[in-house]
Amino acid sequence: MFRKERYLLLLVLIFALVGCSSEKGEKVADDELGELAPSFTVLTATPEENYITYEAMKMISEEWKKLGVDVTVQPMDFHAKVDRLWAPDERDYDAFTIGYSGRVERLDPDMFTYTIFHSSLAGPGGSNTTGLVNEEYDKYSKDQRHEMDPEKRRDLVFKAQEILADEVPVVSLYSNTLVHAYNHERFNELPAMAGEGVFNEWMPTEAEPLTDDKWLKIGGIQDLDTLNPIAAKSVFDWRQLRQIYDKLVRLNPQIEPVPSAAANWEVVNDKTIDVFLRPNMTFHDGKPVTVEDVKFSYEFMDKWNDGYLQAFLEPIESIELLGGETIRFHLTEAYAPFITATLTQIPILPKHIWEKVEGNPLDFANLEPIGSGPFVFEYWRRGEELKVSRNPDYYNNINVDGYIYRVYGQPEAVLSALRTGEIDTHADRLISAHIQQAENIEHISTIEVADIGFEYLGLNLRRAPFDNEAFRQALALTIDYDTILDVYLEGYGTKGGPGLVIQPANEFWHNPAAHQPIFDPKKARDILREAGYNWDSEGKLRLPVN
């Protein structure tokens, strides 16, 4: 018996010392291997906010554990996560899941090519949350901004996508098919837009009531976080604020730029654009909207907004008032999406209010926002509802008396409110499990459009283990894209892929050859082994010795 115990002990010691195989298949003792791959935490969606991403990340983490990686999945409130990712002082996170909505101005590739990946925006508060720094990528992402020929610009965008697929700073998990429901007994068919669905910026102004009750009631899962357009960070903020604050140009449902606060514009040359302000407009407090307000707004936003909008203001060298209603924008270089990406996003602020704000305007609560947009702010009860009323002085006809946005917190409550008639439509897409249920409600019709937005896994390249390209490539191969699409989305969407940010629905700019959604855990191990990684006797991943 004693001999048997000694024999078993000897075997244990041998296995502990042998540990694993080297790249050449030779056995290597644990104490000769590199350090353990650092453990890390993935900040992900709560199940109430996004059940699909929550479940997908749980599945992915199990595959990573099989790979020998120590990972923790931490659900986090959306607004808390946004504050963490875009913090002005530090980048304190390992990895995260979040999504970019398919707002129509993002059909232009500049947002997903330059704004979220150029190295100049990788500092604290900047929009490059992954910290990608790649000189070759920077060149392509910047050159595409200045190329005015669409075909030549597409070549540059395609090359940028190829680099993203290799670098893997992000892995797109999926893109949704947007299915929205509305009450057809109270409203004619609501206008939907690719990437945004029903709650786009035109829908509230173009909705046609069928009853004497002309108040539009919209349900949503997420509330906005701020009424301050300088501090706004998310789609949940902007889809409300763009109804209160006007912009010079808007993209119509056909995705064409049309005059809004601008009566028209003229491209004088590649670096000079004249904008002619629509006359006789007023802010909601009755004060006139002037060219000075426009100039102030762009300069004020450029000075104080260091996040998402900064990339679209960066090309502006100076703004000149030529007299009358004419504003001249001088650009540092030709900027292809200036009309469709800059003039469509910068809100017009009343100078007489914002120039008097003391201290840092990012901290200004702006509890009674005054804009010149189609709707006038009435009240906001955080976590409950927001109410805006029709602007009687707006230059376009509006059929509704206003709208009320109600916060429900989870999809089941939104569906219930649709069923009871408490709301007329909703801001967030129907989850796949609710689509058939909604279609079975007698007074409900559904609308389906493609999405150009996406949910993704972001990796902080500033930190180990994500500072190694082979490690990132391996992780992308352990994601079961088919299960996410077929099981979690029930087919209502498209697959993700490594570095995939310009979605197939954005057909002209999407590079179909760049991003391959392959699930191959064996290949993942091969890539790691070839890069010098190894596994110890307990199956834990070890870093390359050098």
N, C-alpha and C positions, 0 to 999 in steps of 0.2 A: 504493500500500500504506500509505504514511504517512497519507494522508487517511482511509483506511478505519479505521485504528487510532484516529486522533483522533476520528472519528465515533462509534466504539464507546465510547470513554472518555467522550465527551460524553453519550451515552445513559445510561451508568451514573450519571453525576453528576446528570442530570435526574431519574432514578428515585429516587435517594437523597434529593434535595431535595424531590421531590413527596411521596414517602412514602405517604400514605394519603388517604382521603376523610374529611371532617368529617361531623357529623350531618346537615348539609344537602346532602351529596354533593360539597362543594367540596374540592379537593385541598389538603392541608396538609403542609408540610415536616416531617421528623422532628424538627428542632430546635424546632418550635413545639408539639410534643405534650407531654403530661404525662409523668411519670416511668414507667419500666418497672414493670409490676405485679411486686411482690416475689415472688421464688422462695420455695417452701415445701416442707416434707417431710411426708409422710403416714406415720405409724407404723401398720403393719398387721400382720396375723397371719403367722406363719411358715407355709410350705406344709404342714409336719407337723402343726401345730396346727389349721389351718382352711384347707384347700386351696381351697374355694369362695370365701371372702373374699379370699384371696391372689390368685387368678386374676381375680376381679371387679375388684379394685383396680388390677391391671395394665391391664385393659381400660379402666377409667375414666381412668386417667392418660394413656393414649394420646389419648383424646378431649380431655382438657384441654390437651395439647400442641398439638393441632389448633386449639384456641381461642387459642393464643398464650401459654399459661401455662407457666412453667418449674417443673416438679414432680418431686420425687424420692420414690419409694416405698421405705420402709425397713422390712423385716420385723423384728419384735422379739418376744422371748419374752414370753408372756402376763404373767407375774408382774412382770417388769421394766417392762412397759408400765403395769400397774396402779399400781406404785410411782411412775411418772412422772406419771400423770394425777392421782393423789390425794396428791401430795407435800405435806407439811405446810408447806413454806416458799415454794414458787413454782410457777407454771404454765408450765413450760418445754417447750412443744410448739406446733406449728402446727395440725395436723389428725391424725386417728387413726381407725382402725376398731376396733371392739370390739363386744361383744354384751351384752344383758341377758337372763338366763335367765328363763323363764316360771314362776318360783316361784308357787305358788298364791295366796299373800297379795297378789301383784301383780295379781290380777284386780280388786281395788279400784283405782280410778284415781289414788289419792293419790301412789303411788310415781312414776308416769310423768307426773304433772301438776305436782306440787309439788316432790317431793324432788330431782329432777334438773334443774329449771329455775328455781326461785324465786331471785331475786337475793340473798336473804339467805344462800344456800348457795354463792355464787360465789367466796368467798375460798379461800385455800390450804387444802387438805385437805377442802374441802366437796364435796358431791355434784354441784354444778352445774359440770361440767367444761368446758362450752362458754362459760361466762361470759355467758350471756344476761341482759340487764338491760332489762326492759320493764315500765313501771308498770302498764299496762293488763293485761298478762298476769299480773303478780304479784297483782293484785286478783282475777281470776277463779280463779287457782290456789289462793289462800288462802281465798276465799269458799266454794269447793266443799268444803273441809275441814269447814266449820262448818254447812253446810246439811244438815239431817236428813231433809228430804223427798227421796226418790230421784229423782223426776221433775225437781224444781227443781235438784237437784244435777247431774243429767245435762245440763241446759241450760248450766250453768256450765262443765262439762267440755267440752262441744261447742264453746263459744266459745273456750276455751283452745286447743283443737286447731286451730281456724281461724287463730289468731294464730301458732301454731307453723308451720303450713303456709306462711304469708307470711314469717315471720322466717327460717326454715330454719337454725336452729342445728345441726340434725342432718338427715341424709338416711338413712332406713331403706333398707337394701339388699335385705333379704328376711327373711321369717319361715319357719322350717322346718315341714314336717310331721315329727313325731317318730315314727320307726320304731325299735322296740327288739326285740331277740331274746332268747330265754331257752331253757334246756334243759328241754324238757317231760318228759324221762325222769327228771329229778331233782326237779323242782318242778311243782306245779300252776300254772295260769296266774297270773302275777304281777300284782298290782294296779297299773295305770297311771293317771296323772292328767294332765289337760290342762295343758300348759305345762311339765311336768317329765318326762313319760314314766314309765319303770319305776323309776328311782332317785329316788323321792320319799320323803318322810320316813316314810310308812306301810309301804312295801314290805318293809323288813327285819323289821319286827315282825309282818307278816301273811303272809309267805311260808310256804308249806306244803310241807315236804320229802316226797318219795316214797320215800326210801331211808333206811338207817340212818345215813348220813353227813349230819348236819344242819348242816354248815358251808356257808354261802352264799358263793360266790366271785364277786366283781364286778370287771370290768375297766374301765379308764378311760384316757383320753389324758393328762389333767392331774392332777398331784398337788396336794394342798393345800399352802399356803405357811406356815401357822402353826397351832398348837394353842391360841393365845391368843384367846378370844372377844372381847376388847376390841379387839384389833388386826386381826381378820378382816375382809377386804375383798371377797372374791369368793365366788361360788357354790361354787367348789371347796373353799373352807374350810368354808362353812356346811353343805353337805350331809353332811359328816362330823360337825361339832361339834353339830348338832341331834340327833344320835343319842346323844351323850354328855351334853349338857346339856338339861335339861327346860325347858319353858316353861309358862306358866299355861294357855294355850289353844292348840289346834292346829286346823288346817282339815282336815276329813276328806276322803276321796276324792270326796264329793259337794260339796265346797267349802263345807261348813257349819262354823261354829265349834263345837267340842266341848270339854268340860273335859279338861284334861291334869293339870298340877300343881294347878290349881284344881278344886275339887269342883263349884263353880258360881259364878255371878256375878249381880249385880242392878244394873240401871241405875236409880239413885235419881232422878236427873234428868239433863238434858243435860250437866251439868258435874260430876256425882258418880257414880262407879261403885264398888260394893262387890264385892270378890272374896273368896271363901271358900276357904281353902287346904285341899287334901286332907290328911286327918290321917294320921299314922303313916308318913310317907315318910322315907327316909334317903338321904344322899349315899353315894357308892360307898365311902367310907372308914368308913361305919357311923354317922356323926354325923347327928342328926335335921335335917330340912329344916323351918325355922321361918318365921314371918311376918317375923322380923327379917332373915332371909336374902333374902326377896323385896324388902323395902324397901331393903336395902343394895344389891342388884343393880341396881335401877332408878336409884337415886341415883348409884351408882358408874359405871354406864354413861353416865349423863347428864353426869357430870363429865369423864370421860376419853375417851369415843368422840366424835370430832368429824367423823366421816364419815357413812357410809350410815345408821346407826341414829339419828343425831341428830334427823332430821326427825320421827321417830315418837315421840321422847321429849319434843320441844319443847312439846306441848300440856299436859304435866303441870305443874301449879302446885305441888302438894305431895302427900305420901303420909302417911296417918294410920293408925296401928294402933288398932283399936277394942276390942281384947281378944279372947281366944280365937284363932280362926283367921281373923279378918276383917281385910282390908286395904282401906282406902278411898282411892281415887284422886280427888283434886280437880284439875279441869282449868281452865285459864285461860279457855277458851271451849269451846262444844260442838265435838266432834271426831267426825265421822261414822264413820271407820274405826278407832276406838280398840280395839274388841274384835278386829276382823279383821286389823289392821295393826300394832298396838302389842303387845297381849297375846300375839300369836302369834309374836313375833320376839325378845323380850328374854330371854336365857338366865338361868336362876337360878344364881347363883354361891354357893359356900360362903363365907360371911362369915369364918369362922375361918381360911380360907386367904388370901383376897384382901386382907383388912385388914392383913395382915402383909407384903405385898409392898412392898419398899423401892424408892424412886426412882419413875420413870415406869412405871406398869403396862403401858403399850403396849410396853415393851421386855422384859417378863417372858416368858421362853421357854415356861413352863407345860408342861414336858416330860412330866409325868405328870398330865394333866388329871383332876380329880375333879368329876363332876357328879352328877345324880340321874336322868339319862335312861335310856332302855331298854337301852343298851349301855355296858359298862365298858371303858375303854381298856386295851389290852394292850401294844402297841408300835407305833412308827412308824419305818420306815426310809425316809428321804426319797428320793424318786425310785424307790422299789421297791414297798413295800406298807405298809398300815396294817391292824392287826388289833384287833377289839373283840369282847367276849364278852357273852352274854346276862346282863342284870341280874336275878338270881334274886329280888330284892325289888321288882321293878317291879310296879305295880298292874294292868297289863294282861298277858294271857298272850302269850308269845313262843314260837314253835314252833322257831326255829333255835337252834343253840348259839352262834351269833355270825356275823360275816361278815369276810371278808378282801378288802380293796380293793387290787388290783394295778395298777400304773402301767405302761403299754406305750408311750406316747409318740406313737404314730401309729395311724390306723384299721386299716391292714392287719394289724398285730400283734394288735389286738383281735379282728378277724375270725378270724385263725388260732387264737387261744386259744379262741374259741367252737367252732370246728371240732374241735379236739383234746379238748375237754372240760376244758381247764385252768381255764376260768371258766364260770359258769352264766348270767350276764347281764352287762350293761355299763351304764355311767353315761351316756355320751354317745350321742346318736342315731347310727344307722347312716348313713353317707354314701350318697347315692343309688346310686353304683356298686356298693355292697356288698349292697343289699337283696335282689336276686334271688339272689345267691350264698348269702346266709344262708338264704333260703327253700328252697334246694336241699339244705341239710344235713339229714339224716334225723332227728336228735334235736332239731332247732331249730324253734321256732314264733316268729312275729313278732306284735307288737302295734303298732297305729298310732293316734296321738292328735294333736289339733291343738296348736299352740304359741301362747302369748301373748307369748313373748319374741321378740327380733329381733336381727339384726346390723345395725350402722349405721356411717355415716361421721359423725364429730363434727368440728366446726369451732371453732377457738378465736377467738371474737369479740373478744377483747382485742387481737388482732394484725391488722395489715394482711396480706393483702388481705381477710380475712374480716370486717372491721369494716364492710363495705359490704353492705347487704341485697340490692341488685341483683346484685352479684357472686355471692352465695350462691344466689340464685334461678337465675342462669344456670348455675352448676355443676350444680344438681339436674336441669336439662334436658339435660345431656350424659351422663346415666347410662342405659344400655340395660337397663331393668328386665326386658324380655321375654327377652333373652339370658341374664341371670342365672337367671331361673326355668326357662326351657325347656332351656337347654344345661347350665349348671352344676349346677342342682338336679334336672334331668330331671323337672320337674313336681312334685316333692315339696316344696311350700311355697306361699307367696303373695308377691306383689310388694310391694316397699317403696314409698317415696314421700317427698317433702319434709315434714319435721316429723312423720312418721308414727311414733308411739310406742305408741298403743293399737291393738292389732291387730284385724283383722276377726273373729278367733275370740272376742274379748271383746265379743260382739255388743251388749250393752246400752250399753256406754260408748263404743264406736267410732263416730266421726263419718264416715260413708262419703263425705260431700260435701266434706270438708276437704282430702284429700290425693290429688292426681292424679299417678300415676306416668307422666309423659309424657317420651318421648325425642325431643327436637327441637333439635338443635344450631343450626339456623338461627334459631329463636326465641331461643335463648340469646344469639346475637350481636346480635339486635335489641334485647334487653333491655339489654345492655351499651352498645350505641351510644346508646340513648335516655337512659341514665344518664350519658353524657359520656365513656365509654371510647372508645378508638380503637386502631387497629393501625398499626404503623410499616411501613417498606418491607420489613422482614424477616418481617412477619407476627406480630411480638411485641405482646402486649397492653400498652397504655399507660393509665395511670390518668387520671381526669378532671383537667383543668388546675386547676380550683378545688377 
